[in-house]
Amino acid sequence: MVPGSSTRVLVAAGLGLVVALLPPVSAPTAFGQQKEPVYVGVRVCSECHQGLAAGHQFSHWRLSKHAKAHATLSLPVSEEITRRSGIPEDPLEARVCLGCHTTGADAEEWQRDETFLIEDGVQCETCHGPGSEYSDAEVMQNRELAMERGLVMPDRQTCLVCHGPKGSHDVVLGPASWEYESARRVIAHPRPSQPVVGQPGVQPDQSLERSEHRFVGVMACAACHAGAEMGFQFSRWRMGPHAGAYARLATPRAREMAAAAGVGGDPQASGECLRCHATGAGFAGDSFAPGFDRGDGVQCESCHGAGADYQPEAVMLDPQAARRAGLRQASAEVCAECHESAHGRPFDLEAALAEIAHPKEPVLIGVNTEPEYKTPVNLALTPDGSELWIACEASSSTIVVDTGSRTKVAEISVGGQPHDVAFGPDGGRAYVTNRLDDSLSVIDVASREVVRTIPVGDDPHGVITDGTG
């Protein structure tokens, strides 16, 4: 029953389920007793799946394209793909894009733990399922129990959900050459023959030196420095070499270079290596705010200084106050601290700056100069037959046609991608489902105004009203 109306409205969700908006229908008791797994994010997985004992699995993922998948949605080619696909949204906000460029895109907010970050792209749980119920080390050591708790062992079909042919991608990026066996070898992350799951890799010794300002980590910076209005700065960093600096220490080449420099053992446990491969290396534990993750490599604060005191917007908007609070200007000298003759290689400052450039200027989203279409999807007659109401998906509107004169008499803006329209028995209210917004628009027929927008389930399609009112 819609408040303010005597009509019961039923909405058909994307999977064909029909649910009443109000009152809610209680789930069976059996379902209530079952604990629903939630997404915990790759950072929780990394607590056990990093370091030598676990075959550096986390680092292998961090260097993969999967880790950059969300960030690539900021590229101009992604905007072009969405345009060709008829998606009227920013790729970083479009659910159809996020479905294959992130983890748990369709999950409700309560299905994501506070440790989960959508910016981490295609994470472990995309392939292995939400991990809250199997991530415990004792459970993970029992494969059968872990799978009972939700662990999924992916196969070819799992990959094809996202890696199947996509015409819009082929047109913009060129024909895809993805092949399952080859792709599986690229992302393979086997454990050692005798892994110690649950025991993280050796951690470096921390000096007693304390930073004057605490480090907050790149995700704190990303809260402001993401999106088109900030030039997609966070995404630029994520796709750059600095983000993988810590993970790169886990590669065979890194071990060779460390040995040549007289550094033995695991480079990820070497203070000498970490000095230039991880932000905040060499500082005591109380120099880091909660949420800081060394696995994020060379983060903003390596160049701009520890940010806990200049992070607040009010401080950042005052250049002098920000400098007093620890913000420093990145310079050639800052770069030279790590890059000058590193491992005997020459350093081209100008080329390096071009590679990591992240200007603050807003990125202008392209203006579509092609013809705009209405794309009518479904229609319904008013109970008296005098008007035909048409849900138009591309224009996010409902068109009203007078059936007598066969002319358009009104166009009403509703939600994104409207799909279906229905009327109450007396014809006083019209109801339109909006697939893009996951909502239902309630329209006063006489004034042709939207009087209420009601959130509903994911991807609503059909809508009907009962005959009793």
N, C-alpha and C positions, 0 to 999 in steps of 0.2 A: 504494500500500500504506500503510495507516494504521499508524504505529508502535504496537507492542503488539498488533497484530492481523494475521491472515493474510489478511485480506480486502482486495481492491482496490476502492476506492470511486470512482465516477464521478459528477461533479456537472455538471448542465446549467446553464450560465450563462444570463443574461437574453436573450442574442441567439441562443440555441439551440445554442451550441457545447458540445461535451462534452469535458472535459479531465480527465486523471488528476491527482489531487493529488500523488501521489508514485509513481514518480519523474517529474520534469518532462520534458516533451517539447521537444527543441531546435527552435528556429525554423529554417526553411530558410536556407541560406547567403546567398541573394539578399537576404533581409530583414535579415540581420545586416550587410550592407554598406551598407544605406540608413540615413542619419542621420535620426533621428526629431525633428521640430520640437517645441520646448517653449514654454510660455507665458512671456513675459518681463514682461508687465504694462504698464500705460499710462504709467508713469513713464519707461520706456525709450523708448516711442513719443514722449513729450513732448520728448525731447532734440532731436528734429528738427522735430516738428510743433507748435511753439509760436512765438509772436512774429509780428511783421508779415510776415516772409518766408514763413511757412506759413499765413497767414490766421487766425492765432490759433486753430487747430483744437483744441488741447488745452483752451484756456479755454472754447471753445464746448461741449466735452464736459463740462467740470467744472460748468458751469451747468445741465446737462441732468438730466432725471429718471434717465437711465441711471446717472449717477455716484452717485445716492442710492439705487439699487435695493436694495443689500444692507442699508442702514440701515433701509429701510422694513419689513424683516422684524421689527423690534423693536416695531412698532406693535400695539396691541390688535386692530386689524382683521385683522392677519396671523394672530394666534393663533386668531381666530374662523374664518378661512378654512381653516386646517389642521384645526380641529375638524370642520368641516362636510365636509371632504374625507376624513376618517377617517385622518388622519396623526397618529400618537401621539408626535410629537416637537416640540421647540422649533423654530419656523420658521427660526431662524438656524442650526440644525443639520440640518434635514431636507433630504436631497439633492434631493427632488422640488421643493422651493421654491428651493433654491440653483441649480438648473438654469437658471432664468430670471431670477434676481436677482443672479447673479454670473457670472464668466467661468471656464471650465474646471472646473466643479463635479465632473465625472466623471473628471477627470484624476488619475493617480497622483501621488504626491509628487515623483517624479523628473521628471515632465513639467512641473513648475513651477520656473522659475529663482528664485534667492533674491531677485531684484528684484520678483517678482510678489506682489501683495497681494490676497487675496480680498475684503478690505473695500472695495476700490475699485469694487465693483459690476460693472455691465455695461460692460466696457472695450472698447477697439478690437478685441481679438482674439476677442471673441464673434462679431463679424460678419466679421472679416477673417482669422481663423484664427491659430493659434499662430505667433509671429513670429520665433523665434530664427534661422531660416535666411534670412529675407528682410529683416530689419530694418536690415541694413547699408545705408548711404546709397548706395553704388555699385550695389547690387542693386536698391534701390527706384527708381532712375532708369531702370531697364530693366523695363518692365511685364511683358514676356513672361518674363524670367528670374525676376522676383519671384513670378509665378504658378507657375512651375515649382518654386520653393522653398516654396510653400505659401500664398501670398497669395490670399485669396478676395475676389471682388467680390460683395457681397451683393445679393440681389434680393428680390422680394415673398415668395417662399417661405421665405427665410432669416428674415424677420421673423415670419412666421406660425407658426414653430416655437414661439414664445412668446406671440405676440399673437393667437392664435386664441381662439375662445369658450371660456370656463371657467365652468361653472355656479356653482361655489362662490364665485367672485369676483363674479359678477353679483348673487348673492343678498345678499352682504355690502356690496358697493360700489355696487350699482346697475348697470344694463345698460351694457356697454362701448360707447363710440362711436368706437373705433379705426378709422381708414381709412388705407390704405397711403399714398396720395399726400400726404395732409395730414401724416401722421406723418413722411414722408421730408423734407418741407420744414422741419419743426420741427427735425430733427436734422442737416440739411444742413450740411456743413463743407467747402465748396469751397476749393481753394487759389487764390491769386492767378493771374492769367493767365500770369505768368512767375515761378513759385515758385522759391525756392532751397532745395529739399529737402536736408536735411543740414546747413543752417546755421541755428542757433537764432536767436531774436529778440535784439535788442540788450539786453544786460544792464546794469543800473544800475552806476554807479561805487560802489565801496565806500570808506567812510572808513577811516582807520587806527585808529579807536576799537575797542577789544576789550572784549567783555562780561566782567564779573567771573566769571560762570558761563556755561558753554556751553549753547547751545540744542540740544535733542535731537529736537524735532518731535513732532507729534501722534501718529504711529504708535507712538512709544515709550510715550506715555501710554496709548494704547489697549491695550497689553499687559495692563494691570490694570483700566482704567476702561471695560470693555465687559461685556456680558452682563447678565442680569437681576439678579444679586447686587449690581451697582454701578449699578442704575437705568438701564442702557443709555446711560451718559453719552456714550460715543464716538458712538453712533448719533444722539443728540440733536444733538451738534455737527455731524455730517455733514449733517443735514437742515436745519441753521440757516443764517442769512445769513453768518456769519463764515467758513464753509468756502469760500464762493464769492467772498470779498472780492477776492482777487488776480485771479481770472478776470474779475470784473466790470469791471476796468480795461480790458479788451479790447473792451468794447461801444461802439457809436457814442455812446450817452448819456454814457459816461465821458469820451470825447474832447471832447464839447461842454462838459461841466462843467469839465474841466481847462483848456480854452481860456479859458473865462469867468473862471477863477481866475488866468490869466496863465501857465499851464503849457503849453508847446508840445511837439510830438512825441508819442511813444508814452507814455501814462500808466504802462504797466508798466515803463518805463525811467526814471521820474521819482522821485527820492528823496522829493520832497514828497508824491506820491501814495502811494508805498509805505510811508511812515511809518505810515499808518493802514490799509493794505490788505494788509500782509504782516508776519508775525512776524519780528523780528530785523533789520528794515531799518535800514541805517546802520551796522551792525557789520562788522568785518573778517571775512574768510573763516575764520580760525581760531577764530571764536566759535561755530562750528557743528559738531556731531558728525556723523559719517557717517550718512547716512540722512535727514538733515533735507531737507525739500522746500519751497521757497518757494511752489510752486504750491498748497500746502494752505491758503494765505490766512492769516486771523487764527486762530491756533491757541491751544491752552491757555496757552502761555507768554507770550502778549501780555498776559494778565490776571494770571497766577500767577507770572511770573518764569521766567527760563531755568532748566531743570530738571535738568541733568546731575548736580548734586551732591545734590539732594534726591530724585531719582527712585528710588533703591534702597528697597525696601519697609521695611527696618529703619529708615531715616531717616524715611520718610513716616509710620510708626507713632509717631514721637516728635515731637509738634508743635513743641517748642522747637528740636530738632535740625533739623527741616525748615525752620524760619524762618531759622536761622543759615546753612543751606545755600542760601538764596535764595528759598524759597517765600514768596509774598506773598498776602495776602487781597485778593480782588477787591473794589473799593469804587466808590462813586459818582465819586470823584476819578479812579480809573483809567479809567472809562468816559468821563468828561468830556474826557480828554486828546484823544480823537478825535471824540466825538459832540457836544460842546457847540457849538451853532450851526454845525455842519458844513454848508458850502455854503448858509448862510443859513436852514437849516431848524430848526424847534424840536425839542427832544429830550425825550421823555417817558421818564424813567428807569424808572418802575415798569412801563410797558408793555414797554419793551425787556428788562427783567429777566425778565418773564413769558415773553417770546418765546424767550429763550435758556436758560431754567431747566433745570438738569441736576442735580437732587438725587441724593444718594448712596444714598438709601434703596432697598433691594431692591424690585424689582417682583415682586409675587406672581402667579405663573401661576395662572389660574383653575382651580378644581376642577370637574371634570366630574360633574354630578349626574344625568346621564342614565343609563339602564340600560347595563350593560356587557355586550357581546356576545362570544361565543367565535369566531364565524366560522370553522367548519371548512372546510378547503380540500382536503386530500388525506388518504387513509388507507391502511393496509397491515395485513394479517394476519401474525401471527407464523408462522414455518414450521410449527408444530404446530397452527395454527388456533385456539388457545385464547383469544387476545386480539386485539382490534382497536385499533390505535394510530392516533390522528387528530391531524393537524397543524392547530392552531387559530390563525389569523393575528391576530385582534384581541386575544387574551389572551396572546400570546407563550408558548403552552404546548402540550404534547402530552397529549391525554386518552387514558387506557387503559380500554377496555371489555371486560368478561368476556363472551365470546360465548355461553357456556352460559346464564348468568343474565340476559344483556342489561342489565347494570348497569355504571355507571361505578365503577371500582375505584381509579383514581389519576389525578392530574393533575401533570405534570412541567413545571416552568418551564425554558424553553430560551431561544434568542435572540429578537430582534425580528422580527415577522412571519414565523413559521415557515411553510414552504410545502409541503414533501414529507417523507415518511418511508420508510425502507427498512431491511431487516434483513440481517445477515450470514447465510450458509448454515446455520450451526448455531443461529441464534436468540439467541446470547449478547450481541450488540451491535445497537443501533438507531442509525440515522443520520438526522438532521433538518437540512434546509437552512433557513437564516435569512436572508431577503431583506434585511431592514433592516440587519442587522449584517454582511452579506457573510461569513457564517461557516457552519460545519457543526458541529452538536452531536453528540458521541459519547456514547451512553447505555448504561450497563450494565443489561440487561433485568431481571436478577434483583433488583438493589437499587433499580432505577428512579432512578438518580442519573446526572447528567451527569458523566462522567469526564474529558472533554476537549472543548475548543472550538477548532476549527481555522479560521484565516482562509482564505478562498477568493476567487475572482474576484467581480467586481461582480454583484449581484442574482442570486444562485443560485436556481434553480428546482428541477428534478427531480434525484433522486438514485437510483442503482442500485448493486448489488454484483454481481460476476460469480459464476458458479456453482462455480468451482473452489476459492474461498477462497485 
